[in-house]
Amino acid sequence: MKNIFLLILILLLASCSTYDESYYESEYRLDDIESIIVELESRITDLENDLSAMEEENEELASELEEVSGTLDELLDEKY
């Protein structure tokens, strides 16, 4: 009877320690996931800033292209 009681006690302790380990492992995984999310949010912000800068540069280039096109049209009109 003592042996059965000890066996049950050992099994209970083993299951509790396994539960605790898996709990801490899941906490570490959660921390890893949270740090990955923070890193991704930072990268998204950087990409949004890069996109805004590219859009501004695109608008400037479009404006310059219109000026060059207008100048080219004027030169062609004068020549012909």
N, C-alpha and C positions, 0 to 999 in steps of 0.2 A: 504494500500500500504506500509506504514511504517513497519507493522508487517511482511509482506512478505520479505521485504528488510532485516529486522533484522534476520529473520529466515534463509535466504540464507547466511547472514554474519556469523551467529553462526555455521551453517553447514560447511561453508568453514574453519572457525577457528578450528572447531573440527576435520575436515579431515586433516588439516595441522599439528595439534598437534599429531594426531595418526600416521601420516607419520613420523614425527620427532622421536617419541618414537620407532617406528619399525626400523627406521634407526639406532638409537643408540643401540637398542637390537641386530641388525644384526652386528654392529661394535663389541659389546661385544662377540657375538658368534664367529666372525672372530678372535678376540684375543684369545678366548678359543681354537679354532681350531689350531691356530698357536702355542700356547703353547703345545698342545698335539703333534703336529708334531715335535717340538723341543725335547720333551721328548722321543718320539718314535725313533728319529734319535740317541739320546744319548744311548738308550737301544740297538739299532742295533749295534752301535759302540762297546758297551760293549760286546755284544754277539759275534761279529767278533773277538774281542781280546781274548775272552774265547776260541773260536774255534781254533784260531791260537795256543794258549797255549796247547790245547788238542792235536792238530796235532803234535806239537813238542814232547810232552810227548809220544804220540803214536809211533813216530819214534824211540825215545829212548828205549821204551819198546820192540819194534820189534827188535832192534839191540841187546838188552840184551837177548831176546829169542833166536836169532840166535846163540849167544855165548853159552848159556846154552845147546841148541840143539847140537851144535858141540861138546861140552865137553861130553855130554851124549853119543853121537855116539862114541867118542874116548874110553870112559869107557866101553861101550858094546863091542867094537872091542877087547879091551884088555882082557876082561873077557872070550870071546868066541873064 
